[in-house]
Amino acid sequence: MMYRTIAGFIGVLLLAACQGEVLPKPKAQLRLEYPETEYTTYSADYFSLDRNAMARITSRTNHSFVLDYPQMQGAIFITYKEVDGNLDKLLTDAQRLSYEHVVKADNILEQPFVNEEDRVFGMYYEVKGNAASQAQFYATDSTGHFLTGSLYFHAKPNYDSVLPAAAYLQNDIRRIMETLKWNN
């Protein structure tokens, strides 16, 4: 009799515990939060631009430098060249560099850039997929100055994993292009 009472009590507890339907837990999504972007002006011999204050400037030479983002394991490589009558070659090289990633890329989006007031004309390439670089750009005044930039991560390309950081750094690249001014 006592066993029946205990079994009944356990049965009632089990029935009371099973309220509602059981649903599987959704897969977790990685939530990456980056600090609010603050920009400072970087001036070189031939140009000035806004850069993210959180980026360290490394590997600086007269014509190139790297904006290193240690928290994101990424970097934007920027190189300056004088046009010196070879604009066609510089444009061809910049476009070829961007399209070398087409083998691994799912898509490459081209976005022309024109700032007539500051005489900055260029192209921004957003690379989607497991390519080595997630973004490329070039900018020129078409007579004397030519600037290229490439975004790379210090890891094997995995588009889904680097997507949040790539989007953040692509905004920095757009800001670089928008604020670029040539020094004459």
C-alpha positions in Angstrom: 0.0 0.0 0.0 2.8 2.3 0.9 4.6 1.6 -2.4 1.4 2.4 -4.3 1.1 5.8 -2.5 4.8 6.6 -3.2 4.4 5.5 -6.9 1.2 7.6 -7.2 3.0 10.6 -5.6 5.9 10.3 -8.0 3.5 9.9 -11.0 1.7 13.1 -10.0 5.0 14.9 -9.7 6.1 13.7 -13.2 2.8 14.8 -14.7 3.0 18.2 -13.1 6.6 18.7 -14.3 5.7 18.1 -17.9 3.9 21.3 -18.7 3.8 22.6 -22.3 5.7 21.0 -25.2 9.4 20.5 -25.1 11.3 22.5 -27.8 14.9 22.0 -28.8 17.2 25.0 -28.0 18.1 27.1 -31.0 21.7 27.1 -32.1 23.6 29.9 -30.5 24.8 32.8 -32.5 28.2 34.4 -31.8 27.6 38.0 -30.7 30.6 40.2 -31.3 30.5 43.8 -30.1 33.1 46.3 -31.2 33.7 49.7 -29.5 32.2 52.8 -30.9 34.5 54.0 -33.7 36.6 57.1 -33.1 38.6 58.5 -36.0 41.8 60.5 -36.1 43.5 62.1 -39.0 46.6 60.4 -40.4 48.9 62.6 -42.5 51.6 61.4 -44.9 53.8 63.2 -47.4 51.3 63.0 -50.2 47.8 62.5 -48.6 45.8 62.6 -45.4 42.8 60.5 -44.3 40.8 59.5 -41.3 41.7 56.2 -39.6 40.2 54.3 -36.8 41.9 55.3 -33.5 41.9 51.7 -32.3 44.1 50.6 -35.2 47.9 50.7 -34.7 50.0 52.0 -37.5 52.8 49.5 -38.3 55.3 48.8 -41.0 55.4 52.5 -42.0 57.6 53.5 -45.0 57.5 56.6 -47.2 54.9 55.0 -49.5 53.1 52.4 -47.4 51.8 51.5 -44.0 49.6 49.0 -42.2 46.6 49.7 -40.1 46.7 46.8 -37.7 43.6 45.7 -35.7 45.0 43.3 -33.0 41.6 42.7 -31.4 40.2 41.4 -34.7 43.3 39.7 -36.0 43.1 41.8 -39.2 44.9 44.6 -41.0 44.4 47.1 -43.8 47.5 47.4 -46.0 47.8 50.8 -47.7 50.2 51.7 -50.5 50.8 55.0 -52.2 52.3 55.4 -55.7 52.9 58.4 -57.9 51.1 58.2 -61.2 54.0 59.5 -63.3 52.3 58.9 -66.6 51.4 55.2 -65.9 47.8 55.5 -64.7 46.6 52.7 -67.0 49.2 50.3 -65.6 48.3 51.3 -62.0 44.6 50.8 -62.6 45.2 47.5 -64.4 47.3 46.2 -61.5 44.8 47.3 -58.8 41.9 45.6 -60.7 43.9 42.5 -61.3 44.8 42.2 -57.6 41.1 42.5 -56.7 40.1 39.8 -59.2 42.8 37.4 -58.2 40.4 36.4 -55.4 37.7 35.4 -57.8 38.8 31.7 -57.5 37.8 31.5 -53.9 35.2 34.3 -53.8 31.5 33.7 -54.1 31.0 37.2 -55.4 32.9 40.5 -55.8 30.8 43.6 -55.6 32.2 46.8 -57.3 31.3 50.2 -55.9 32.6 53.2 -57.8 33.7 56.2 -55.7 33.7 59.8 -56.9 34.5 62.9 -54.8 35.0 65.7 -57.4 35.5 68.4 -54.8 38.7 66.7 -53.4 39.5 65.1 -56.8 39.4 61.5 -55.4 38.1 58.9 -57.8 38.3 55.2 -57.2 36.7 51.8 -56.8 35.8 49.7 -53.7 35.6 45.9 -54.0 33.7 43.9 -51.5 34.8 40.2 -51.7 32.2 37.7 -50.4 33.3 34.1 -49.7 36.4 32.4 -48.4 38.9 34.6 -50.2 42.1 35.8 -48.6 41.0 39.4 -48.7 37.5 40.6 -47.8 37.9 44.1 -49.3 40.1 46.0 -51.7 40.1 49.6 -53.0 42.0 52.1 -55.0 41.8 55.9 -55.2 43.4 58.4 -57.5 43.3 62.0 -58.7 44.1 60.6 -62.1 47.2 62.9 -62.6 49.6 62.5 -59.7 48.5 60.3 -56.9 47.4 56.6 -56.6 46.5 54.8 -53.3 45.5 51.2 -52.9 44.3 49.2 -49.9 43.6 45.6 -49.0 41.9 44.0 -46.0 43.4 40.8 -44.7 42.9 38.7 -41.6 45.7 36.8 -39.8 43.8 33.5 -40.1 42.7 31.0 -42.7 39.8 32.5 -44.7 36.4 31.4 -43.2 33.8 33.9 -44.4 31.2 33.1 -41.8 33.7 33.5 -38.9 35.3 36.8 -40.1 32.0 38.4 -41.4 31.3 40.6 -38.4 34.9 41.9 -38.2 35.0 42.3 -42.0 31.9 44.4 -42.0 33.4 46.6 -39.2 36.7 47.1 -41.1 34.9 47.6 -44.5 33.2 50.7 -42.8 36.7 51.9 -41.9 37.8 51.5 -45.6 34.8 53.5 -46.8 35.7 56.2 -44.3 39.3 56.2 -45.5 38.1 56.8 -49.1 35.6 59.4 -48.1 38.1 61.5 -46.1 41.1 61.0 -48.4 42.7 64.3 -49.4 45.8 64.8 -51.6 48.7 67.0 -50.5 50.1 68.9 -53.5 
